[in-house]
Protein backbone atom coordinates (compact mmCIF):
# COMPACT_ATOMS: atom_id res chain seq x y z
CA UNK A 1 0.00 0.00 0.00
CA UNK A 2 1.58 3.26 -1.15
CA UNK A 3 -1.08 5.74 -0.02
CA UNK A 4 -1.93 6.20 3.65
CA UNK A 5 -5.71 5.80 3.49
CA UNK A 6 -5.79 5.80 7.31
CA UNK A 7 -4.62 9.42 7.65
CA UNK A 8 -7.06 11.80 9.38
CA UNK A 9 -6.91 15.59 9.31
CA UNK A 10 -7.54 17.80 12.34
CA UNK A 11 -10.82 18.88 10.75
CA UNK A 12 -11.92 15.27 10.39
CA UNK A 13 -10.87 14.46 13.96
CA UNK A 14 -12.82 17.47 15.23
CA UNK A 15 -15.86 16.21 13.35
CA UNK A 16 -15.39 12.79 14.98
CA UNK A 17 -15.19 14.42 18.42
CA UNK A 18 -18.35 16.44 17.76
CA UNK A 19 -20.16 13.35 16.50
CA UNK A 20 -19.29 11.42 19.65
CA UNK A 21 -20.33 14.37 21.84
CA UNK A 22 -23.79 14.32 20.25
CA UNK A 23 -24.10 10.57 20.77
CA UNK A 24 -22.98 10.76 24.41
CA UNK A 25 -25.54 13.49 25.07
CA UNK A 26 -28.22 11.31 23.48
CA UNK A 27 -27.12 8.34 25.60
CA UNK A 28 -27.48 10.46 28.74
CA UNK A 29 -31.06 11.27 27.73
CA UNK A 30 -32.37 7.78 26.92
CA UNK A 31 -31.50 4.10 26.96
CA UNK A 32 -30.50 1.76 24.10
CA UNK A 33 -28.63 4.32 22.02
CA UNK A 34 -25.33 3.82 20.20
CA UNK A 35 -23.40 5.11 23.22
CA UNK A 36 -25.13 3.45 26.16
CA UNK A 37 -23.92 5.81 28.94
CA UNK A 38 -24.55 3.30 31.73
CA UNK A 39 -24.76 4.88 35.21
CA UNK A 40 -22.77 2.99 37.85
CA UNK A 41 -24.52 3.20 41.21
CA UNK A 42 -21.32 2.96 43.24
CA UNK A 43 -19.61 6.04 44.60
CA UNK A 44 -16.28 5.74 46.43
CA UNK A 45 -16.34 6.97 50.01
CA UNK A 46 -14.16 9.88 51.08
CA UNK A 47 -12.71 7.64 53.79
CA UNK A 48 -12.67 3.88 53.21
CA UNK A 49 -12.96 1.49 56.13
CA UNK A 50 -10.13 -0.90 56.90
CA UNK A 51 -10.36 -4.48 55.72
CA UNK A 52 -9.37 -7.11 53.18
CA UNK A 53 -11.45 -7.83 50.09
CA UNK A 54 -11.39 -10.21 47.14
CA UNK A 55 -10.76 -8.28 43.92
CA UNK A 56 -11.49 -9.96 40.59
CA UNK A 57 -10.60 -8.81 37.08
CA UNK A 58 -11.65 -10.30 33.76
CA UNK A 59 -11.33 -8.28 30.61
CA UNK A 60 -10.63 -10.48 27.62
CA UNK A 61 -7.29 -12.22 28.19
CA UNK A 62 -6.49 -13.16 31.79
CA UNK A 63 -8.76 -13.70 34.78
CA UNK A 64 -7.12 -12.43 37.96
CA UNK A 65 -8.04 -12.85 41.60
CA UNK A 66 -6.35 -10.86 44.36
CA UNK A 67 -6.57 -10.15 48.05
CA UNK A 68 -6.40 -6.39 48.57
CA UNK A 69 -5.97 -4.73 51.95
CA UNK A 70 -7.46 -1.28 52.45
CA UNK A 71 -5.94 0.95 55.12
CA UNK A 72 -7.57 4.33 55.85
CA UNK A 73 -5.34 7.22 54.78
CA UNK A 74 -2.94 4.97 52.87
CA UNK A 75 -2.67 3.44 49.41
CA UNK A 76 -4.41 0.04 49.03
CA UNK A 77 -2.02 -2.93 49.18
CA UNK A 78 -2.30 -5.96 46.90
CA UNK A 79 -1.42 -8.84 49.21
CA UNK A 80 -1.57 -11.69 46.71
CA UNK A 81 -2.58 -12.26 43.08
CA UNK A 82 -3.36 -15.37 41.04
CA UNK A 83 -4.27 -15.47 37.36
CA UNK A 84 -5.41 -17.82 34.62
CA UNK A 85 -5.65 -17.43 30.87
CA UNK A 86 -9.33 -17.04 29.98
CA UNK A 87 -9.37 -15.58 26.48
CA UNK A 88 -11.87 -16.10 23.68
CA UNK A 89 -9.96 -19.18 22.55
CA UNK A 90 -9.94 -20.69 26.03
CA UNK A 91 -13.69 -20.32 26.66
CA UNK A 92 -15.05 -21.61 23.36
CA UNK A 93 -18.11 -23.72 24.13
CA UNK A 94 -18.22 -22.69 27.79
CA UNK A 95 -21.46 -22.43 29.75
CA UNK A 96 -21.65 -19.98 32.65
CA UNK A 97 -20.97 -22.81 35.11
CA UNK A 98 -17.87 -23.82 33.14
CA UNK A 99 -16.66 -20.24 33.44
CA UNK A 100 -17.45 -20.02 37.15
CA UNK A 101 -15.65 -23.30 37.83
CA UNK A 102 -12.45 -22.02 36.22
CA UNK A 103 -12.76 -18.83 38.26
CA UNK A 104 -13.39 -20.79 41.47
CA UNK A 105 -10.19 -22.76 40.94
CA UNK A 106 -8.17 -19.54 40.79
CA UNK A 107 -9.96 -17.93 43.74
CA UNK A 108 -9.64 -21.08 45.86
CA UNK A 109 -5.88 -21.14 45.31
CA UNK A 110 -5.39 -17.80 47.10
CA UNK A 111 -3.44 -18.50 50.28
CA UNK A 112 -4.73 -15.37 52.03
CA UNK A 113 -8.41 -16.05 51.39
CA UNK A 114 -10.08 -16.78 54.72
CA UNK A 115 -13.40 -16.20 56.48
CA UNK A 116 -12.47 -12.56 57.17
CA UNK A 117 -12.77 -11.84 53.46
CA UNK A 118 -16.50 -11.49 52.77
CA UNK A 119 -16.71 -8.74 50.13
CA UNK A 120 -15.95 -8.99 46.43
CA UNK A 121 -15.12 -6.25 43.96
CA UNK A 122 -15.40 -7.54 40.39
CA UNK A 123 -13.98 -5.66 37.41
CA UNK A 124 -16.03 -7.10 34.54
CA UNK A 125 -15.05 -5.47 31.27
CA UNK A 126 -18.04 -6.19 29.06
CA UNK A 127 -21.23 -4.21 28.41
CA UNK A 128 -23.45 -4.60 31.47
CA UNK A 129 -26.33 -2.62 32.93
CA UNK A 130 -25.65 -1.62 36.51
CA UNK A 131 -28.29 -2.07 39.20
CA UNK A 132 -28.75 0.14 42.23
CA UNK A 133 -27.34 -2.54 44.57
CA UNK A 134 -23.97 -2.55 42.77
CA UNK A 135 -24.53 -5.67 40.66
CA UNK A 136 -24.77 -5.66 36.85
CA UNK A 137 -26.69 -7.51 34.12
CA UNK A 138 -24.70 -8.62 31.08
CA UNK A 139 -26.03 -6.89 27.95
CA UNK A 140 -23.78 -8.50 25.34
CA UNK A 141 -20.33 -9.96 24.90
CA UNK A 142 -17.44 -8.25 23.09
CA UNK A 143 -13.81 -9.25 22.30
CA UNK A 144 -15.03 -12.45 20.59
CA UNK A 145 -16.30 -13.97 23.87
CA UNK A 146 -19.57 -15.93 23.55
CA UNK A 147 -21.09 -17.57 26.66
CA UNK A 148 -24.76 -17.42 25.79
CA UNK A 149 -26.42 -18.51 29.03
CA UNK A 150 -24.86 -15.64 30.98
CA UNK A 151 -26.33 -12.91 28.74
CA UNK A 152 -29.16 -11.21 30.62
CA UNK A 153 -27.98 -12.60 33.95
CA UNK A 154 -26.71 -10.85 37.07
CA UNK A 155 -22.95 -11.11 36.70
CA UNK A 156 -22.17 -10.70 40.40
CA UNK A 157 -24.93 -12.66 42.12
CA UNK A 158 -24.57 -15.70 39.86
CA UNK A 159 -20.83 -15.89 40.51
CA UNK A 160 -21.15 -15.23 44.26
CA UNK A 161 -23.81 -17.93 44.64
CA UNK A 162 -21.57 -20.39 42.79
CA UNK A 163 -18.58 -19.56 44.99
CA UNK A 164 -20.62 -19.84 48.20
CA UNK A 165 -21.51 -23.41 47.25
CA UNK A 166 -18.02 -24.44 46.16
CA UNK A 167 -15.95 -26.83 48.34
CA UNK A 168 -12.63 -25.04 47.71
CA UNK A 169 -13.83 -21.61 48.94
CA UNK A 170 -13.15 -21.21 52.71
CA UNK A 171 -15.48 -18.26 53.32
CA UNK A 172 -19.03 -17.07 52.72
CA UNK A 173 -19.29 -13.92 50.65
CA UNK A 174 -22.01 -11.46 51.63
CA UNK A 175 -21.69 -8.73 49.00
CA UNK A 176 -20.32 -8.21 45.49
CA UNK A 177 -19.89 -4.99 43.53
CA UNK A 178 -19.46 -5.18 39.75
CA UNK A 179 -17.76 -2.40 37.81
CA UNK A 180 -16.33 -1.92 34.35
CA UNK A 181 -12.56 -1.54 33.88
CA UNK A 182 -12.96 2.09 32.88
CA UNK A 183 -14.86 2.80 36.10
CA UNK A 184 -12.10 0.94 37.98
CA UNK A 185 -9.57 3.27 36.33
CA UNK A 186 -11.75 6.19 37.29
CA UNK A 187 -11.81 5.12 40.94
CA UNK A 188 -8.07 4.47 41.03
CA UNK A 189 -7.40 7.83 39.34
CA UNK A 190 -9.18 9.77 42.09
CA UNK A 191 -5.91 9.58 44.00
CA UNK A 192 -4.76 12.42 41.71
CA UNK A 193 -6.57 15.00 43.83
CA UNK A 194 -7.37 18.53 42.83
CA UNK A 195 -8.51 17.99 39.25
CA UNK A 196 -11.75 19.47 37.92
CA UNK A 197 -12.85 16.33 36.06
CA UNK A 198 -11.91 12.65 35.86
CA UNK A 199 -11.95 10.20 32.94
CA UNK A 200 -11.13 6.49 32.89
CA UNK A 201 -9.78 5.08 29.62
CA UNK A 202 -8.91 1.59 28.40
CA UNK A 203 -7.07 0.94 25.14
CA UNK A 204 -5.92 -2.67 25.12
CA UNK A 205 -7.62 -5.78 23.76
CA UNK A 206 -10.73 -3.60 23.61
CA UNK A 207 -11.49 0.03 24.36
CA UNK A 208 -13.90 2.07 26.45
CA UNK A 209 -14.23 5.30 28.43
CA UNK A 210 -15.98 6.40 31.62
CA UNK A 211 -16.45 9.79 33.22
CA UNK A 212 -17.63 11.29 36.49
CA UNK A 213 -20.76 13.26 35.68
CA UNK A 214 -23.19 15.42 37.62
CA UNK A 215 -26.28 13.34 38.36
CA UNK A 216 -28.64 16.15 37.35
CA UNK A 217 -27.06 16.08 33.87
CA UNK A 218 -27.95 12.41 33.34
CA UNK A 219 -31.46 13.14 32.10
CA UNK A 220 -32.63 9.52 31.86
CA UNK A 221 -32.17 9.14 35.63
CA UNK A 222 -34.70 11.92 36.26
CA UNK A 223 -32.62 12.75 39.32
CA UNK A 224 -32.69 16.36 40.47
CA UNK A 225 -30.18 16.19 43.32
CA UNK A 226 -26.55 17.16 43.09
CA UNK A 227 -23.58 14.84 43.16
CA UNK A 228 -21.27 12.91 40.86
CA UNK A 229 -21.82 9.47 39.41
CA UNK A 230 -19.51 7.27 37.29
CA UNK A 231 -20.92 6.75 33.79
CA UNK A 232 -19.64 3.85 31.69
CA UNK A 233 -19.98 5.00 28.08
CA UNK A 234 -19.35 1.68 26.27
CA UNK A 235 -17.70 3.90 23.70
CA UNK A 236 -16.18 0.98 21.80
CA UNK A 237 -19.57 0.79 20.04
CA UNK A 238 -19.11 4.30 18.60
CA UNK A 239 -19.50 4.31 14.81
CA UNK A 240 -17.34 7.28 13.79
CA UNK A 241 -17.24 8.95 10.40
CA UNK A 242 -14.19 8.57 8.14
CA UNK A 243 -13.61 4.84 8.55
CA UNK A 244 -12.26 3.11 5.46
CA UNK A 245 -13.37 0.31 3.15
CA UNK A 246 -10.80 -1.87 4.91
CA UNK A 247 -12.55 -1.23 8.23
CA UNK A 248 -15.81 -2.25 6.60
CA UNK A 249 -14.30 -5.56 5.46
CA UNK A 250 -12.95 -6.29 8.96
CA UNK A 251 -16.38 -5.56 10.41
CA UNK A 252 -18.11 -7.77 7.82
CA UNK A 253 -15.86 -10.71 8.74
CA UNK A 254 -16.35 -10.29 12.50
CA UNK A 255 -18.80 -12.23 14.67
CA UNK A 256 -20.60 -9.02 15.69
CA UNK A 257 -21.05 -7.25 12.37
CA UNK A 258 -22.23 -3.66 12.70
CA UNK A 259 -21.25 -3.17 16.34
CA UNK A 260 -18.06 -2.05 18.12
CA UNK A 261 -16.85 -0.20 15.02
CA UNK A 262 -14.63 2.17 17.01
CA UNK A 263 -13.08 -0.73 18.92
CA UNK A 264 -12.42 -2.55 15.64
CA UNK A 265 -10.51 0.47 14.34
CA UNK A 266 -8.19 1.07 17.29
CA UNK A 267 -7.82 -1.84 19.73
CA UNK A 268 -5.33 -4.66 20.06
CA UNK A 269 -8.03 -7.27 19.56
CA UNK A 270 -8.77 -6.05 16.03
CA UNK A 271 -5.96 -3.87 14.68
CA UNK A 272 -4.09 -6.96 13.50
CA UNK A 273 -7.14 -7.93 11.44
CA UNK A 274 -6.95 -4.60 9.61
CA UNK A 275 -3.31 -5.29 8.75
CA UNK A 276 -4.13 -8.81 7.55
CA UNK A 277 -6.92 -7.45 5.37
CA UNK A 278 -4.61 -4.86 3.79
CA UNK A 279 -2.17 -7.66 2.95
CA UNK A 280 -4.74 -10.33 2.17
CA UNK A 281 -2.58 -11.56 -0.71
CA UNK A 282 0.32 -12.32 1.67
CA UNK A 283 0.92 -15.32 3.90
CA UNK A 284 0.32 -14.01 7.44
CA UNK A 285 -0.40 -16.26 10.43
CA UNK A 286 -4.08 -16.56 11.28
CA UNK A 287 -3.73 -15.33 14.89
CA UNK A 288 -1.73 -12.22 13.98
CA UNK A 289 -2.73 -9.55 16.50
CA UNK A 290 -1.91 -6.10 17.85
CA UNK A 291 1.20 -7.33 19.65
CA UNK A 292 2.58 -8.75 16.40
CA UNK A 293 1.78 -5.50 14.63
CA UNK A 294 3.61 -3.55 17.33
CA UNK A 295 6.70 -5.68 16.81
CA UNK A 296 6.71 -4.85 13.10
CA UNK A 297 6.44 -1.12 13.80
CA UNK A 298 9.11 -1.14 16.51
CA UNK A 299 11.61 -3.34 14.59
CA UNK A 300 11.55 -1.87 11.08
CA UNK A 301 14.91 -3.38 10.17
CA UNK A 302 13.43 -6.88 10.36
CA UNK A 303 10.39 -6.36 8.12
CA UNK A 304 9.41 -5.20 4.61
CA UNK A 305 9.01 -1.45 4.26
CA UNK A 306 5.35 -1.66 3.25
CA UNK A 307 4.60 -3.73 6.37
CA UNK A 308 6.32 -1.17 8.58
CA UNK A 309 4.50 1.73 6.92
CA UNK A 310 1.04 0.22 7.36
CA UNK A 311 1.76 -0.81 10.95
CA UNK A 312 2.90 2.74 11.74
CA UNK A 313 -0.15 4.26 10.01
CA UNK A 314 -2.56 2.02 11.90
CA UNK A 315 -1.14 2.84 15.33
CA UNK A 316 -0.98 6.55 14.48
CA UNK A 317 -4.64 6.49 13.44
CA UNK A 318 -5.52 4.59 16.59
CA UNK A 319 -3.88 7.27 18.76
CA UNK A 320 -5.62 10.07 16.88
CA UNK A 321 -9.02 8.38 17.12
CA UNK A 322 -8.51 7.85 20.86
CA UNK A 323 -7.65 11.54 21.23
CA UNK A 324 -10.73 12.58 19.27
CA UNK A 325 -12.97 10.37 21.42
CA UNK A 326 -11.51 11.85 24.61
CA UNK A 327 -12.11 15.34 23.27
CA UNK A 328 -15.72 14.38 22.51
CA UNK A 329 -16.20 13.30 26.14
CA UNK A 330 -14.41 16.38 27.51
CA UNK A 331 -16.70 18.58 25.41
CA UNK A 332 -19.66 16.93 27.14
CA UNK A 333 -18.10 17.56 30.56
CA UNK A 334 -17.43 21.19 29.62
CA UNK A 335 -21.06 21.62 28.55
CA UNK A 336 -22.03 20.42 32.04
CA UNK A 337 -19.51 22.64 33.83
CA UNK A 338 -17.78 25.45 31.96
CA UNK A 339 -15.32 26.02 34.84
CA UNK A 340 -13.43 22.79 34.09
CA UNK A 341 -9.79 23.54 33.25
CA UNK A 342 -7.79 20.53 34.50
CA UNK A 343 -8.80 16.98 33.53
CA UNK A 344 -7.29 13.79 34.97
CA UNK A 345 -7.10 10.99 32.42
CA UNK A 346 -6.53 7.68 34.22
CA UNK A 347 -5.46 5.33 31.43
CA UNK A 348 -4.75 1.63 31.18
CA UNK A 349 -4.24 -0.95 28.44
CA UNK A 350 -1.43 -2.52 26.48
CA UNK A 351 -1.98 -0.47 23.32
CA UNK A 352 -1.95 2.81 25.23
CA UNK A 353 1.22 2.13 27.23
CA UNK A 354 3.13 -0.65 25.45
CA UNK A 355 2.47 -0.59 21.69
CA UNK A 356 5.16 2.03 21.10
CA UNK A 357 7.28 4.44 23.10
CA UNK A 358 5.21 7.43 22.02
CA UNK A 359 1.60 6.22 21.51
CA UNK A 360 0.39 7.96 24.67
CA UNK A 361 2.30 11.10 23.69
CA UNK A 362 0.59 11.06 20.28
CA UNK A 363 -2.75 10.95 22.10
CA UNK A 364 -1.71 13.86 24.33
CA UNK A 365 -0.45 15.97 21.42
CA UNK A 366 -3.60 15.39 19.37
CA UNK A 367 -5.87 16.28 22.30
CA UNK A 368 -3.94 19.50 22.78
CA UNK A 369 -4.48 20.36 19.11
CA UNK A 370 -8.24 19.82 19.38
CA UNK A 371 -9.09 21.21 22.84
CA UNK A 372 -9.49 24.85 23.89
CA UNK A 373 -6.13 26.33 24.90
CA UNK A 374 -7.22 26.83 28.53
CA UNK A 375 -8.15 23.15 29.07
CA UNK A 376 -5.32 20.78 30.02
CA UNK A 377 -5.28 17.00 30.43
CA UNK A 378 -2.87 15.17 32.71
CA UNK A 379 -2.38 11.49 31.88
CA UNK A 380 -1.91 9.18 34.86
CA UNK A 381 -0.35 5.73 34.56
CA UNK A 382 -1.88 3.55 37.24
CA UNK A 383 -0.62 0.59 39.24
CA UNK A 384 -3.08 -2.30 38.87
CA UNK A 385 -6.12 -0.03 38.44
CA UNK A 386 -8.59 -2.87 37.84
CA UNK A 387 -7.74 -4.59 41.13
CA UNK A 388 -7.39 -1.40 43.17
CA UNK A 389 -10.53 0.16 41.70
CA UNK A 390 -12.49 -3.06 42.29
CA UNK A 391 -11.35 -3.19 45.91
CA UNK A 392 -12.44 0.42 46.43
CA UNK A 393 -15.82 -0.43 44.87
CA UNK A 394 -16.20 -3.42 47.23
CA UNK A 395 -15.82 -1.14 50.25
CA UNK A 396 -18.03 1.67 48.86
Secondary structure as UniProt FT lines:
FT   TURN            5..6
FT   HELIX           10..29
FT   STRAND          38..40
FT   STRAND          51..58
FT   STRAND          62..70
FT   TURN            72..73
FT   STRAND          77..85
FT   TURN            88..93
FT   HELIX           96..108
FT   TURN            111..112
FT   TURN            115..116
FT   STRAND          119..124
FT   STRAND          128..130
FT   TURN            132..133
FT   STRAND          136..138
FT   TURN            143..144
FT   HELIX           148..150
FT   TURN            151..152
FT   HELIX           155..164
FT   TURN            167..168
FT   STRAND          175..179
FT   HELIX           181..189
FT   TURN            190..191
FT   TURN            193..194
FT   STRAND          197..203
FT   STRAND          207..214
FT   HELIX           215..217
FT   HELIX           219..221
FT   STRAND          228..232
FT   HELIX           235..237
FT   TURN            241..242
FT   HELIX           245..252
FT   TURN            255..258
FT   HELIX           261..266
FT   TURN            268..270
FT   HELIX           271..278
FT   TURN            279..281
FT   TURN            286..287
FT   HELIX           290..298
FT   HELIX           300..302
FT   HELIX           305..336
FT   TURN            338..339
FT   STRAND          342..348
FT   HELIX           350..354
FT   TURN            357..358
FT   HELIX           359..370
FT   TURN            373..374
FT   STRAND          376..381
FT   HELIX           385..394
//
